[in-house]
């Protein structure tokens, strides 16, 4: 019997004595001086009278009070007394005022049995041997493991989440193959195997995903075509690493520099291909992924080095619901905007250039499709300034205008960049991954602010083609993939 229950029982006995008229103990109002008194009400009917109940309005006969603050847990807005209200606390029963959550799963580390710990946390500007700001190194897999040879090189990288079990996978483009890595435990990734190139070695291998399939192209080698790989096969790998075979090959092209997929319309756009259309976009229906079919192509805009295609829902209502293609057209010194809704009747909307053009490489819309962020791959080496990123106002698709220019902190060359929310994730070759806050992107003078970085090439930030080729920031877990040309796969995560 608890102390509180003993006290309650004693009070009940005293009450009975009073009622029966005994004079063993006084029942006058003077009893208040002894802490018992005549008020024996029990509002919540839990057997503990209100005057000593630590939660008198809610039945709690056991009187739990985890933080010993005199307020019962059922009545306490902050059970662990760490200053975070229960409904906002990611670990409400354990004192954790800093709310550490390394794997960003909403469960505080002190309560999480599955928390993944970094290989090297970012401390005092370093994660092991790598300069950093705000990002921990969860793990890495070197190029020799991924490709089978230390002389191979990495290129594009993408990710896939299996919706059956929410497992996350990295898809790593390599000069001789495409590697697949289970990163569901980012601290202990599993190299599952590789799909060899369909036509020899290429330093340009690009991959995208649609409907549980990976689609892979390679440049300056051929005929390679477009490889198609069923990613659900990764669920059943029992003897890793395996050597995979493709599930299909689309042979309507030889080699292509890049592939773009607009998932909302089940179409792959192959660009920079060795074909009769001069490297303009080739439209392939991938509704049935293992039986791709040609829908048409476009020649008038010239060679596209890279592109983004969106189902448009931006501010220019003239194009709402249309499929809008923005092509970064490389050494043609221009960016083209096309309405590609009808693949047999592409409608040019606009094209533009910009000051100090060298090679229009790649760009990405902001999520509201109001701005387009563009990188020119060789302007740093051509003109000698620091990393340069251009922001274009796309409020009027017929007349895009240069809104602002951002210069980074190093002379490194910029490569692929992707938007997620208010962050722009830039692969910056020798300067590594740079993360820029774009919440102020409408500003013409200060559109971006660097908030963090992870540098996989610590020996130099000069303008050369080494280090980070591309990044993938779209996993719900917060895991971020970095593909490094010489050093393979890095998995990083924003720290707390």
N, C-alpha and C positions, 0 to 999 in steps of 0.2 A: 504494500500500500504506500502511495506517495505521501510526502509531507502535506501537500495540499489536500489530498483526500482525507488524511487523518484529521486535519484542522476542520474540514467540512463536516466530518462525522461528529467531532466534539461539539461543534456549534449546533448540530441537529439534536444531540443529547440535551444540551443546555436548554434549547427551545422547548423540548418535551417536558423538562423539569419545571419550566416556567408555567407551561400550560396546565400541568397537574397541581400547581399550587405549592410545590415543595419550596422550602427555604434554604436548600442546600447551597444555592448560589443566587446572588441577587440578580434580578431581571429588570432592574430599573434602567432609566436612561443613562445612568452613570456608567453602564457597561461600555459605552463608546470609548471611554478612556482606556479600556483594555483591548481595543481593536476589534471587539466583537459586535457590540451594539445590538439593536433590535431590528435593523434592516437586514432581513435574511432573504431578500428577493434573488431569484436566479432567472434572469430574463431569457437566457438562451437554453434553459432546461438541460444544462450539461453536468449538473451535480456540483458546480462550483459557484458560490454566491458572488453577486456582482462586485462587492467591495474588494474581493481579492482575485477576481477573474481577469486574466491578462487580455481577454478578448470577449467582453461581456455580451456582445451582440451576435456572436456566432458560436455555435456549439463546438467546443474544443476541450473535452474533458481531460485530455493528456497535457494541456497547457504548453504545447511545443513553442519554444522561443529560441530559435537557432542562434541569433546574435546577442541573446541575453540583454535586450534593451528594455524589457518589461512589457513589450507589445507582442502578443501572440502572433505566430507566423501567419495565421489566417486573416489577421487584421493589419499586417505589416506590409506597407507598400515597398519596403526595401529589406527583404528578409535577411540578406547577408550583410547589410549595413555598410555597403561599399560606395554609397552615393549614387548608384544607378537604380532607377525604379525597376521593379520586377519585370514589367512589360517591355522594357527596353534592354534588360540585362541579358547578355548572351550566356551567362552562367549564374542564374539567380540564387543558387544555394551556396556559392563559394565566393568569398571576397576577392574580386578581380576588377578594381577600379579602372585599370587601363584597357580592359576588354580585349586582350590579346586573342587573335584568331588567325593563326598562321595559314590555314588552308581556306580561309574565307568561306566557310560553310555555315556560318551563323551560330556555331557552337563554340563558346569560349574554350581556349586551350586547356584550362584546368578541369573542364567537364568533358573533354572530347577524347574518347578512347582511340580515335583514328587520326589524330593530328599528325601531319607530315612535317618532319623537322628538316630544315635546310642543311645541305652539305656544308655551306658556308654562309652564315648570316652576314648582312652588310653592316659592318661595324667600323667606325672611324674611317669611312670612305673606301673600305676594301672588303671584298668577299673572297677570302683566300688570296690568290694572286691578281684578282680582277678589280679594277677601280669601279666603284658603284656609288649610287645615291638613291636610297629608297627601295632597292630591289635585292632580295636574297637569292643566292644560287641554290636551287633545290637539288640539281644534279646535272651531269653532262655525260654524253657518250661520244667518244672520239671518232674521227673520220675513218680510221682503220677498221674499227668494229662495224661501223655502218656499211662501209663499202667493200670491206675485205682487203683493202690495200691502203697504205699510207700515202700513196702518190695520187689517189683520186681526190676530187674536189666536190664541195657541197654547192648547191644552188638554191632553188626555190624551196619553200616549206609551207605546208598547210596542215590543218587539223580536222579531225572527225570525232564527233561524239555519237556513240552508239545509244540510240534512244531506248533500246531494250533494257539496258542496265546503267546508263549514264557514264559508262567507261569512256575515257578520253584517249585518243591516239594521235601521235605525230606522224606525218607523212613527209619524208625528207627526200628531196631531189638531190641526186648525186650524179657525177659525170658518167658512171657506168651503170646506174640502177636507180631504183626508188626503194627506200627503206621504210619499214613500218615499226613503230615503237609504241607499246602500251605504257602510257604515262599516268594511269589512274592513281598509282602511288608515285607522285612526282619525285619522292626521295629515292625510290627504287624502280626506275623505269626498266621495262623488259624489251630488249630488241627481239622482235618476232621473226624477222627475216627480210628478204629483199626480192623485188621483181626486177630482173635484169633488163637492160635497154633492149629495144627492139631492133636497133641498128647501130651498134658501136657506141663510142664514147662521145659525149657532148658536154661542154661546160655550161650549157644553157638547157636545163630541164625544168619544166614548169608543170604544176599539178593543181587541180581544183577538185571539188567534190560535189556530188548531187545524188540524193536519194540512195544513200549507202554505197555509192560507187565512187571510185577515184578515176579521173581522166587525166592522162599524162601525155605531154608532147615534148619534143626535143628539137633544138635548132642546129643547123649546119651539119646535119648528119642524116643519112636517109638511104632509101625511103623508110622513115620511122613510123609515120601515121600517128594515130591517137590510140594509145593503149587504154583499155577499160578493165578495171579490177574491182571485183565484188568485195567490199570491205567487211561484210559480215563473216567472211572466211577467217578473219582474225579472231573471232570468238572461240575457234576450235583448234588453235595451234597447241599441239601437245609436245612437240619436240623442237623448240626454238633453238637457234634460228633456222627457218626453212627457206628454201629457194622456191619462190612462187612462179606461176605462169599466169598470163593475162586471161581474162574471160572473153575478151573480144578485142579486135583491132579495127579501127576505121581507117581504111586505106585510100580515102578520097583526097588525102594530102601527103606530101613527102615529109618535109620537116617544117616545124612552126616554132616561132620564137616564144609564143605565149598562148595561153588559153584563158578565157573569161567565161564564167557561167552566171547567167541570171536565173536563179532557182525558181522564181515565180512563173517563168514561162517555159521551163524545161528545154532551154536552148544553150548550146555551147558556141562561143564565138572564138574561132581560131584566127590568130593574127600573126603577121610577120611570117607568113608561110612562103615556101618556095613553090609558087603557083602562078598561073597565068594572070591573076588579078593584081599582081604587083605588091602583094603583102597586105592588101586590105582585108577586112573581116570576111570570114567564111562562116556561114550559118549552118549549124548541124543540130537536128532534132534529136534529143536524148531522152524523150519520153519513155522509150524502151531502151534502157542504158546499154544493153548488149547487142542492140541492132540500130546504131546511129544512122540517120539518113540526112542527106543534103537538102537544105531548104533554099539555098541561093548564096550569093556573095555580092560584094560591093567593091568597085574598082576606082570610082571617081575621086575618092578622098586620098588615095595614095597609101603608102606603107604605114601601118600602125604597129608601134613597138609594144604597146600595152593599151589597155582600155578598161573602162568600167561601164556596165550596162545596168540600168535601174528601171523598174516600173515606176514611172514618175508620179510623185505626189507633192511636188514642191510649190513654190509661190507663183510660178507662171502657169496660170489656169488654162492657157491655150493648149497645154500638153498633158493635162491630168490624165492618168491612165495609160499614157503612151510608153512604149519601150524606147528609152533614150540612151544612146551610145555616145560616150565621150572618149575619143581616141587620142592618145598621146603619140604623135606621129614622128617621133625620132628626129632624124636629120632633115626632114622636110620643113622643120622649124615652125610647126603649127600644131594646134589642137583643133580637132573637128568635133562638132556636135551634130548627131544624126538622129532622125526619127526612124527607127528600124522595126516599127510595129509590123509592117507588111514586108516580109523578107524578099518579096519579088518587086517591091517598089519603095526602095529606101529614099527618104526625103532629107536632103541636107538642110540643116537649120542655120548653122553659123560655123565660122572658123576664125581663129585668131592666133596671133603671135604675141610676143612680149619683149621688153628690152633685154639685150644681152642674151639672146637665144643661142644655145649651143646644141642641145639634144633633148627635146621634150620627151621625158622618159615615162613617167607614171603619175597618176593622180587619183584622188578619192573624194567623193562627196561628203559633206557634213551630213548628219543624220536627218536634218530638216531639208536637205537638198537645196539650200540657199547659197552655199559656198562650195567651191571646188578647190582642193589643195593640190598643187602640182609641184613635182620635182624635176629639175633639169639635171641630167646625170653628169655632164661634163662642163658645166659652166664654172665650177670651182677651179678646175685645172686650166680652163681657157682664159678666165679673167682674173683669177688669183684672189678671190674673196673667200670668206668663210662660208660654211654650209648655207645654201640659200634655198628658201622655200617660198613659193608664190601662192597667194590667195586671190581667187577670182570670185567676183560677185555674179552669181547665176540667177538673180531674181528675174531677169529677162533672158531666156535661152537664145533669143534671136540676137542679143547684143551683150554677151559677157564682157565684163570690165575688170581690169586689174584693181583689186581693192587694197592690197598691202603686200609687203615683202618682209619676210623674217630672216634674220641672219643668226646662225648658231654660234656656239662658243669656240668651235674648232674649224680648221680648214678642211676637214674630212668631206668626202663626196657623199651625197645623199643618194639612196636607192629607193626601195619600196616603202610606202607609207600607208597606214590604215587608220580609220577613225572608229573609235568606240566611245559613245557618249560624248563627253567633253574632253576626251584625250585623243591625241594624235600620236600613233606609235610609228616612229621613223627608224628604218634600218639605215645606218649612217656609216657603212663600211668600217674604216679603222676606228671610228669613234663609238662603235657599238650601237646598242639600242638607245635611242633618246625618246623620252616621253614628254610631250608638250601639252599644256593646258590650253584648249582653244575656246574656253567659255567667253573670251573677250574677242572672238574672231571678227566681229563687226568693226572693231577699231581699225582705222587706217594707219595708225602709228605703232600700236603695240598689240598685234593680234594673237600672239602666242607667248607663253612663258614656260621655260623648261622646268619641270618639277621632279625629274628623276632620270637616271640612266644606268646602263650596265654595259661596261666596255670589255668585250671579249678579245680585244687586240691591244693589250696594255703597253706595248713597246712604242707605239706611235699613233698620233691622230692626223697624220699628214694625208694629203689628197692622192691616195693610191687605191687600187682595186683589191684590197684584202679585207678580211674581217667579216662583218655581218652582211649577208646577202638579203635576207628577208626575215620577217617576224610574223607571228600569228597570235593575236591577242583576244580571240573570241570565245574561249572556253568559259563556261559559267563558274568554274571553280576559282578563276583568277590565275590559273597557270598560264604562263606566256612562253611560247616557243620562239627560240632564236636559232636561225640557221647560219652557221659560220662557215665560210669557204674552206678554211684550213683546219678548223677545230671541231667541226661536226655540230651536234645538237646540244644546246643549252636549254634548261628549263628554269625559268626564274619566276619569282612571285613578289608582288609588292609587300613590303614588310610593315610592321606596326610601330 
